[in-house]
Amino acid sequence: MSEQKNRMYRYADYYAKNMGLRVFPCNGKTPITPHGCKDATADPTQIAEWWGDSTYNVAIATGGGLVVLDVDTAGILACASYP
């Protein structure tokens, strides 16, 4: 297993086991599972299958108390410099 493959698997496994987060694999920002974030899991067997031989990005499903704030810094900078 390459270092990159091993790293992504370790991240996914850590998020699931230690933080209780449900993860799913993405190619860039595109989910590779049929149902995207709805396929997210904390199951170690599924995580090993998804990342065992791949370098997919690790995505974390939101909901269940997990909230994400996505700040568009380009818009903030544009507003800050608007006369």
Residue, then its C-alpha position, 0 to 999 in steps of 0.5 A: m500500500s502506498e503512503q498516500k493510500n495508507r494515509m487516506y485510509r488512516y484518516a477515514d478510519y480515525y474519523a470513524k473510530n475516534m470521532g464517531l463520524r460517518v465518512f464516504p469516498c470522493n474523487g475530488k469533490t465528487p462522491i464515488t458511491p451510488h448515493g453520495c453522502k447517504d452511503a456514509t458509514a463508520d463501519p470499519t469493514q466498509i472503510a477498509e474496502w473503500w480506501g484499501d486500494s485507493t487514494y480517494n479523498v475522505a468526505i464527512a457526512t454532516g447532520g446529526g449535530l455536525v454543522v459545517l460553515d463554508v465561508d467564501t473568502a473571495g466574496i468577503l474580500a470583495c465586500a471589504s474592498y467595495p467603496 
